[in-house]
Amino acid sequence: MSIVTKGGDSGETGLVGGVRASKASLRVEAYGEVDELNSQIGFARAICPHAAAGGLLKDIQRELFAVGGELATPSPRPGTAPAVTAPMVERLTAEVRRIEAIEGVLGDWAIPGEHAASAAMDVARAVCRRAERRVVQLAESGAEVGADLLAYLNRLSDLLWILGRQIEAEAGVDAALRIPETGGSKWSRAW
């Protein structure tokens, strides 16, 4: 068996169920963004010094295969449960809230790049937001997209952002956007 099938040489790919689609279709673009997100999270995990975060990210990478599979399925079989569920979203929400409660983690917006692992989380977050936008485009085109799938991507981007801030806080890195001398309240313009 070979991974070379030549089936995509004409610019089409196979979706779940055998349907052929253009590699430029919104559906293929959406699950392609999720694939890129999974790879970027893998890179972030590989350089992350935080073992617990690494384990969480590996679990999320496994879940992203379910996200991609759901997006690659143009016509779910009747009676088939969606691959992305509310409990998956709730788990991400609980992780965000747990990290937010850690003293010193949530203080200001951050400038990416002050720490390699947190910068990788920020890149993953940006890719996640792009994947979310593609899924919204797919839904707005009339395709059926589960509400939990959209919520999952939205919550995942929050989690990736807060993980970056946790890494910075634990490393003693100040990546705050706001310049204290300029005044203003938290979350306000920094310049």
Summary of the structure (lengths in Angstrom):
residues: 191
radius of gyration: 18.7
end to end distance: 58.0
largest distance: 63.8
contacts: 549
relative contact order: 0.16
helix: 58%
strand: 4%
